[in-house]
Amino acid sequence: MIRYVGSGENPLERLRRHNKGDYKFTKGHRPWRLIYQETYKSRSEAMRRERFLKSGQGRNFLNRVLGKPAGSSNGRTSAFEADYPGSNPGPAGLPRKDS
């Protein structure tokens, strides 16, 4: 399974562009579905979280929350809305822990 992790201010527009084929890496793995989303108050927080989710510990976290990869880019949970669309995909409905 290919799991894409990215960040942006408009995840639905970014998803549309991935499915349209505008990005080289994701073009060959269509269709994509948003299965997890987290939101943050600032871009720097979102980027920090994106880096974590792309790390070994972050992949392990996503495996625990979303389940082991099942051989498909399609997920099993739906997204939720909040202030700043941070790293996605992310576990829908899980509250972000504020420090």
Rosetta constraint file for C-alpha pairs under 8 A:
AtomPair CA 1 CA 69 HARMONIC 5.67 0.50
AtomPair CA 1 CA 70 HARMONIC 6.20 0.50
AtomPair CA 1 CA 71 HARMONIC 4.07 0.50
AtomPair CA 1 CA 72 HARMONIC 4.82 0.50
AtomPair CA 1 CA 73 HARMONIC 5.86 0.50
AtomPair CA 2 CA 29 HARMONIC 7.58 0.50
AtomPair CA 2 CA 71 HARMONIC 7.61 0.50
AtomPair CA 2 CA 72 HARMONIC 6.80 0.50
AtomPair CA 2 CA 73 HARMONIC 5.55 0.50
AtomPair CA 3 CA 73 HARMONIC 6.04 0.50
AtomPair CA 4 CA 26 HARMONIC 7.95 0.50
AtomPair CA 4 CA 88 HARMONIC 7.93 0.50
AtomPair CA 4 CA 89 HARMONIC 7.08 0.50
AtomPair CA 5 CA 50 HARMONIC 6.81 0.50
AtomPair CA 5 CA 53 HARMONIC 7.17 0.50
AtomPair CA 5 CA 54 HARMONIC 6.89 0.50
AtomPair CA 5 CA 87 HARMONIC 6.49 0.50
AtomPair CA 5 CA 88 HARMONIC 5.45 0.50
AtomPair CA 5 CA 89 HARMONIC 5.77 0.50
AtomPair CA 6 CA 50 HARMONIC 6.37 0.50
AtomPair CA 6 CA 87 HARMONIC 5.35 0.50
AtomPair CA 6 CA 88 HARMONIC 5.55 0.50
AtomPair CA 6 CA 89 HARMONIC 7.34 0.50
AtomPair CA 7 CA 11 HARMONIC 7.48 0.50
AtomPair CA 7 CA 46 HARMONIC 6.80 0.50
AtomPair CA 7 CA 47 HARMONIC 6.98 0.50
AtomPair CA 7 CA 50 HARMONIC 6.79 0.50
AtomPair CA 7 CA 85 HARMONIC 7.03 0.50
AtomPair CA 7 CA 86 HARMONIC 5.20 0.50
AtomPair CA 7 CA 87 HARMONIC 4.41 0.50
AtomPair CA 7 CA 88 HARMONIC 6.02 0.50
AtomPair CA 8 CA 14 HARMONIC 7.48 0.50
AtomPair CA 8 CA 85 HARMONIC 6.19 0.50
AtomPair CA 8 CA 86 HARMONIC 6.32 0.50
AtomPair CA 8 CA 87 HARMONIC 7.41 0.50
AtomPair CA 9 CA 84 HARMONIC 6.47 0.50
AtomPair CA 9 CA 85 HARMONIC 5.38 0.50
AtomPair CA 9 CA 86 HARMONIC 7.37 0.50
AtomPair CA 10 CA 14 HARMONIC 6.34 0.50
AtomPair CA 10 CA 85 HARMONIC 6.74 0.50
AtomPair CA 11 CA 15 HARMONIC 5.99 0.50
AtomPair CA 11 CA 85 HARMONIC 6.70 0.50
AtomPair CA 11 CA 88 HARMONIC 7.76 0.50
AtomPair CA 12 CA 16 HARMONIC 6.16 0.50
AtomPair CA 13 CA 17 HARMONIC 6.29 0.50
AtomPair CA 14 CA 18 HARMONIC 6.21 0.50
AtomPair CA 15 CA 19 HARMONIC 6.21 0.50
AtomPair CA 15 CA 32 HARMONIC 7.02 0.50
AtomPair CA 15 CA 33 HARMONIC 7.29 0.50
AtomPair CA 15 CA 34 HARMONIC 7.19 0.50
AtomPair CA 16 CA 20 HARMONIC 6.08 0.50
AtomPair CA 17 CA 21 HARMONIC 6.29 0.50
AtomPair CA 17 CA 22 HARMONIC 5.47 0.50
AtomPair CA 17 CA 23 HARMONIC 7.39 0.50
AtomPair CA 18 CA 22 HARMONIC 5.81 0.50
AtomPair CA 18 CA 23 HARMONIC 5.92 0.50
AtomPair CA 18 CA 26 HARMONIC 6.16 0.50
AtomPair CA 18 CA 27 HARMONIC 6.58 0.50
AtomPair CA 18 CA 30 HARMONIC 7.70 0.50
AtomPair CA 18 CA 32 HARMONIC 7.16 0.50
AtomPair CA 19 CA 26 HARMONIC 7.95 0.50
AtomPair CA 19 CA 27 HARMONIC 7.07 0.50
AtomPair CA 19 CA 30 HARMONIC 5.86 0.50
AtomPair CA 19 CA 31 HARMONIC 5.65 0.50
AtomPair CA 19 CA 32 HARMONIC 6.09 0.50
AtomPair CA 20 CA 27 HARMONIC 7.70 0.50
AtomPair CA 21 CA 26 HARMONIC 7.13 0.50
AtomPair CA 21 CA 27 HARMONIC 4.53 0.50
AtomPair CA 21 CA 28 HARMONIC 7.94 0.50
AtomPair CA 21 CA 30 HARMONIC 7.94 0.50
AtomPair CA 22 CA 27 HARMONIC 6.95 0.50
AtomPair CA 23 CA 27 HARMONIC 5.82 0.50
AtomPair CA 24 CA 28 HARMONIC 7.61 0.50
AtomPair CA 25 CA 29 HARMONIC 7.95 0.50
AtomPair CA 26 CA 30 HARMONIC 6.76 0.50
AtomPair CA 29 CA 73 HARMONIC 7.62 0.50
AtomPair CA 30 CA 73 HARMONIC 7.97 0.50
AtomPair CA 31 CA 73 HARMONIC 7.55 0.50
AtomPair CA 31 CA 74 HARMONIC 7.93 0.50
AtomPair CA 32 CA 73 HARMONIC 6.07 0.50
AtomPair CA 32 CA 74 HARMONIC 6.40 0.50
AtomPair CA 33 CA 73 HARMONIC 7.08 0.50
AtomPair CA 33 CA 74 HARMONIC 5.53 0.50
AtomPair CA 33 CA 75 HARMONIC 6.67 0.50
AtomPair CA 34 CA 74 HARMONIC 7.88 0.50
AtomPair CA 34 CA 75 HARMONIC 7.18 0.50
AtomPair CA 34 CA 78 HARMONIC 7.09 0.50
AtomPair CA 34 CA 79 HARMONIC 6.64 0.50
AtomPair CA 34 CA 88 HARMONIC 7.42 0.50
AtomPair CA 34 CA 89 HARMONIC 5.83 0.50
AtomPair CA 35 CA 74 HARMONIC 7.31 0.50
AtomPair CA 35 CA 75 HARMONIC 4.86 0.50
AtomPair CA 35 CA 76 HARMONIC 6.36 0.50
AtomPair CA 35 CA 77 HARMONIC 5.17 0.50
AtomPair CA 35 CA 78 HARMONIC 5.27 0.50
AtomPair CA 35 CA 79 HARMONIC 5.91 0.50
AtomPair CA 35 CA 88 HARMONIC 7.91 0.50
AtomPair CA 35 CA 89 HARMONIC 5.47 0.50
AtomPair CA 35 CA 90 HARMONIC 6.53 0.50
AtomPair CA 35 CA 91 HARMONIC 7.16 0.50
AtomPair CA 35 CA 92 HARMONIC 7.23 0.50
AtomPair CA 36 CA 77 HARMONIC 6.72 0.50
AtomPair CA 36 CA 78 HARMONIC 6.51 0.50
AtomPair CA 36 CA 79 HARMONIC 5.28 0.50
AtomPair CA 36 CA 80 HARMONIC 7.94 0.50
AtomPair CA 36 CA 88 HARMONIC 5.68 0.50
AtomPair CA 36 CA 89 HARMONIC 3.85 0.50
AtomPair CA 36 CA 90 HARMONIC 3.07 0.50
AtomPair CA 36 CA 91 HARMONIC 4.30 0.50
AtomPair CA 36 CA 92 HARMONIC 5.01 0.50
AtomPair CA 37 CA 79 HARMONIC 5.54 0.50
AtomPair CA 37 CA 80 HARMONIC 6.62 0.50
AtomPair CA 37 CA 81 HARMONIC 7.97 0.50
AtomPair CA 37 CA 85 HARMONIC 7.07 0.50
AtomPair CA 37 CA 86 HARMONIC 6.93 0.50
AtomPair CA 37 CA 87 HARMONIC 6.37 0.50
AtomPair CA 37 CA 88 HARMONIC 4.44 0.50
AtomPair CA 37 CA 89 HARMONIC 4.86 0.50
AtomPair CA 37 CA 90 HARMONIC 3.88 0.50
AtomPair CA 37 CA 91 HARMONIC 6.02 0.50
AtomPair CA 37 CA 92 HARMONIC 5.95 0.50
AtomPair CA 38 CA 80 HARMONIC 7.97 0.50
AtomPair CA 38 CA 82 HARMONIC 7.84 0.50
AtomPair CA 38 CA 85 HARMONIC 6.23 0.50
AtomPair CA 38 CA 86 HARMONIC 5.23 0.50
AtomPair CA 38 CA 87 HARMONIC 5.83 0.50
AtomPair CA 38 CA 88 HARMONIC 6.26 0.50
AtomPair CA 38 CA 89 HARMONIC 7.63 0.50
AtomPair CA 38 CA 90 HARMONIC 5.57 0.50
AtomPair CA 38 CA 91 HARMONIC 7.20 0.50
AtomPair CA 38 CA 92 HARMONIC 7.50 0.50
AtomPair CA 38 CA 96 HARMONIC 7.41 0.50
AtomPair CA 39 CA 46 HARMONIC 7.27 0.50
AtomPair CA 39 CA 81 HARMONIC 7.63 0.50
AtomPair CA 39 CA 82 HARMONIC 5.66 0.50
AtomPair CA 39 CA 83 HARMONIC 5.97 0.50
AtomPair CA 39 CA 84 HARMONIC 4.71 0.50
AtomPair CA 39 CA 85 HARMONIC 4.39 0.50
AtomPair CA 39 CA 86 HARMONIC 4.45 0.50
AtomPair CA 39 CA 87 HARMONIC 7.22 0.50
AtomPair CA 39 CA 96 HARMONIC 7.91 0.50
AtomPair CA 40 CA 45 HARMONIC 6.16 0.50
AtomPair CA 40 CA 46 HARMONIC 5.71 0.50
AtomPair CA 40 CA 82 HARMONIC 8.00 0.50
AtomPair CA 40 CA 83 HARMONIC 6.46 0.50
AtomPair CA 40 CA 84 HARMONIC 4.77 0.50
AtomPair CA 40 CA 85 HARMONIC 6.41 0.50
AtomPair CA 40 CA 86 HARMONIC 5.49 0.50
AtomPair CA 41 CA 45 HARMONIC 7.15 0.50
AtomPair CA 41 CA 46 HARMONIC 7.98 0.50
AtomPair CA 41 CA 83 HARMONIC 6.31 0.50
AtomPair CA 41 CA 84 HARMONIC 5.43 0.50
AtomPair CA 42 CA 46 HARMONIC 6.48 0.50
AtomPair CA 42 CA 84 HARMONIC 6.82 0.50
AtomPair CA 43 CA 47 HARMONIC 6.11 0.50
AtomPair CA 43 CA 84 HARMONIC 7.76 0.50
AtomPair CA 43 CA 86 HARMONIC 7.39 0.50
AtomPair CA 44 CA 48 HARMONIC 6.15 0.50
AtomPair CA 45 CA 49 HARMONIC 6.27 0.50
AtomPair CA 45 CA 86 HARMONIC 7.85 0.50
AtomPair CA 46 CA 50 HARMONIC 6.11 0.50
AtomPair CA 46 CA 85 HARMONIC 7.75 0.50
AtomPair CA 46 CA 86 HARMONIC 4.50 0.50
AtomPair CA 46 CA 87 HARMONIC 5.74 0.50
AtomPair CA 47 CA 51 HARMONIC 6.23 0.50
AtomPair CA 47 CA 86 HARMONIC 7.41 0.50
AtomPair CA 47 CA 87 HARMONIC 7.14 0.50
AtomPair CA 48 CA 52 HARMONIC 6.43 0.50
AtomPair CA 49 CA 53 HARMONIC 6.18 0.50
AtomPair CA 49 CA 86 HARMONIC 7.69 0.50
AtomPair CA 49 CA 87 HARMONIC 6.36 0.50
AtomPair CA 50 CA 54 HARMONIC 6.30 0.50
AtomPair CA 50 CA 86 HARMONIC 7.61 0.50
AtomPair CA 50 CA 87 HARMONIC 5.00 0.50
AtomPair CA 50 CA 88 HARMONIC 7.80 0.50
AtomPair CA 51 CA 55 HARMONIC 6.50 0.50
AtomPair CA 52 CA 57 HARMONIC 7.19 0.50
AtomPair CA 52 CA 58 HARMONIC 5.16 0.50
AtomPair CA 53 CA 57 HARMONIC 7.28 0.50
AtomPair CA 53 CA 58 HARMONIC 3.76 0.50
AtomPair CA 53 CA 59 HARMONIC 5.77 0.50
AtomPair CA 53 CA 61 HARMONIC 7.65 0.50
AtomPair CA 53 CA 62 HARMONIC 7.42 0.50
AtomPair CA 53 CA 87 HARMONIC 7.92 0.50
AtomPair CA 54 CA 58 HARMONIC 5.78 0.50
AtomPair CA 54 CA 59 HARMONIC 6.25 0.50
AtomPair CA 55 CA 59 HARMONIC 6.14 0.50
AtomPair CA 56 CA 60 HARMONIC 6.24 0.50
AtomPair CA 57 CA 61 HARMONIC 6.18 0.50
AtomPair CA 58 CA 62 HARMONIC 6.28 0.50
AtomPair CA 59 CA 63 HARMONIC 6.11 0.50
AtomPair CA 60 CA 64 HARMONIC 6.25 0.50
AtomPair CA 61 CA 65 HARMONIC 6.24 0.50
AtomPair CA 62 CA 66 HARMONIC 5.62 0.50
AtomPair CA 62 CA 67 HARMONIC 7.36 0.50
AtomPair CA 62 CA 90 HARMONIC 7.37 0.50
AtomPair CA 62 CA 91 HARMONIC 7.54 0.50
AtomPair CA 63 CA 67 HARMONIC 4.82 0.50
AtomPair CA 63 CA 68 HARMONIC 4.91 0.50
AtomPair CA 63 CA 69 HARMONIC 6.97 0.50
AtomPair CA 64 CA 68 HARMONIC 7.09 0.50
AtomPair CA 65 CA 91 HARMONIC 6.27 0.50
AtomPair CA 66 CA 75 HARMONIC 7.81 0.50
AtomPair CA 66 CA 76 HARMONIC 7.36 0.50
AtomPair CA 66 CA 77 HARMONIC 7.80 0.50
AtomPair CA 66 CA 91 HARMONIC 6.63 0.50
AtomPair CA 77 CA 91 HARMONIC 7.34 0.50
AtomPair CA 77 CA 92 HARMONIC 6.29 0.50
AtomPair CA 78 CA 92 HARMONIC 5.89 0.50
AtomPair CA 79 CA 90 HARMONIC 7.77 0.50
AtomPair CA 79 CA 91 HARMONIC 7.60 0.50
AtomPair CA 79 CA 92 HARMONIC 4.95 0.50
AtomPair CA 79 CA 93 HARMONIC 7.57 0.50
AtomPair CA 80 CA 92 HARMONIC 5.75 0.50
AtomPair CA 80 CA 93 HARMONIC 6.45 0.50
AtomPair CA 81 CA 85 HARMONIC 7.71 0.50
